[in-house]
Amino acid sequence: MLDHFAIATKGGVVLWAKDYTDVTGNPVNALIQDVLIQSTQTSSTKHNSGSYTLQWAFANELNVIFVAVYQKMLQLPYLDDLLTLVKRHFVARFAAEIRMLTDGDTASFPSFDSFDEEFDLVWQAVEERFEQMSKSRQGVPRKFEDTRKFQTTARGAKLELEELAQANEMEISRKPAKMRSWEDRHGGHASDGKKGRKGKKGKENRVWDGKASKESSQALDFSGGGSESEANVAMLVDEKSKGVRTKDGVYEVADVAERSDSFQLLEGKESKESTGGIMGMFRALASGRVLTEDTLAQPMAQMRSHLANKNVAADIADKVCQTVARGLLGMRVGGLQNIRTLIEQSMETALTRVLTPSSSTDIIRDIDHVRRQGRPYTMAFVGVNGVGKSTNLSKVCYWLLQNNKRVLIAACDTFRSGAVEQLRVHVRNLRALSENQNVEIFERGYGKDSAGIARDAIAFGASHDFDVVLIDTAGRMQDNEPLMRALAKLVSVNSPDKILFVGEALVGNEAVDQLQKFNRAISDFSGQARPRQIDGIILTKFDTIDDRVGAALSMTYVTGQPIVFVGTGQTYTDLRKMNVDHVIRALLRP
């Protein structure tokens, strides 16, 4: 339970505070004097003062600190989330008033009392989410009837036999052989008029390597579309990861940070940060010194290594460090403006400049604009082999169907065996999952010209009033010149409205090489005066990397184009929007 929560400027001016009990002494003043002004323990966000523990967070862009005070004996693991969310809400609501106050542009002190109710709502939401997470981690003890020991009793054996009698033959065949033999001994089967005795099983033909038996072939045949496969369709949507609808009725995918914030609560992060991490690199710099190239040389070398460990490409990590170093040169460290604050501000500024989209990512608005011209909006999905182009194309299709768009999928991967069948399965599933079943596939089989198939698909979509045409292309390595020429032809002939590069979040330097060569090939082999290039990025397998998010920085830096979507799983709803703040926090984390 909290004792006190305060929001103040770094100069000590209290903007808003709330007491939940009488606090002895003044622990917030002790925090400012002992930690912030003295610049001690700058790598930690916890401080003990008497019988209290203080935990805080900075809003560096406004020079505001958020402090939570509680009894030292308590453990409040949800405080990281509480501080982050309170900071986000307070800054979003009062940013203009704080800037006017700090700049001296207001004659009177603004009132922040209206934040009381919003703080209570945020705190309640954080506590409820933490309780749900705690309950989900707690195992529920099994009943005695569910244990193996119960099955050995007479009542357990009788119940199991009754269940077996009600099951179908397939279920009976999956029961242990020991139980079947018990049933045989007690007259469960009759053969040749003899009770309790099974007929002798005939000799089975041997199945040689490379050949499948009739039974296994039937088990792997899903072409019939039986009830079992239809039931499995419901498993392709994760209800918890669904997006939300805006006031205008637009279905928006969720933010990636909504599912990724949980790893900020891992134990030991605070203690490790004092000896390592991106802020620990600068502990050797004494307070009061003017930062020069010589004093920053070693910390910047360590920062390059840190970013490389986060999967940032080496040359891009070097350029980011150079940008940060230029912003720090000539600055004096001391007082409230300690080295931690300087590094955080410079790093956040450099990373935000790279990751913030410079072009529109509102695809729904672009679709509506193109549809007013009387033609469908076209999107081409390109990338190397095995990154999940077809899977993420189907996720984008599900998102478009939720926004009531008519979608045509062009099967232009005429190279990979099974590519067309894979899209057929996706179309069948999407029709079963969505109320809007306006999705079709346009195919011409294998071994055909992919550029011609895409052209015919776009013409078909225009004549049949489709809103969007999604073009699936074959995966190709960036050094395969014949396939890269074919891709350039597809782009130059059809001129899609959006060219999306699908890449993995697992790669580092390889991401830079892939993007550069894809862009170069599309440009050099197009034969056009103004060649097209990649317009956006879909980053897949983002749920497998924890905080090694450097590929996002590398890809955005190389192309200057935004990350439109992030793939976080295998269901159709596992599509997210990139959150710049989430990437920056992950890169700064030790």
Buried (B, 14 or more C-beta within 10 A) or exposed (E): EBBBBBBBBBEBEEBBBBEEEEBEEEBBEBBBEBBBBEBEBBBBBBBEBEEBBBBBBBBBBBBBBBBBBBEEEEEBEBBBBBBBBBBEBBBEBBBEBBBEBBEEEEEEEEEBEEBEEEBEEBBEEBBEBBEEEEEEEEEEEEEEEEEEEBBEEEEBBEBBBEEBEEEEEEEBEEBEEEBBEBBBEEEBEEEEEEEEBBEEEEEEEEEEEEEEEEEEEEEEEEEEEEEEBEEEBEEBBBEEBBBEEEEEEBBBBBBBBBBBBEEBBEEEBBEBBBEBBBBBBBBEBEBEEEBEEEBBEEBBEBBBEBBBEBBBBBEBBBBBBEBBBEBBEEBEBBEBBBBBBBBBBBBBBBBBEBBEBEEEBEBBEBBEEBBEEEBBBBBBBBBBEEBBBBBBBBBBBBBBBBBBBBBBBBBBBBBEEEBBEBBBBBBBBBBEBBEBEBBBBBBBEBEBBBBBBBBBBBBBBBEEEBBBBBBBBBBBEBEBEEBBBBBBBBBBBBBBBBBBBBBBBBBBBBBBBBBEBBBBBBBEBBEEEEBBBBBBBBBBBBBEBEBBBBBBBBBBBBBEBBBBBBBBBEBBBBBBBBBBBBBBBBBBBB
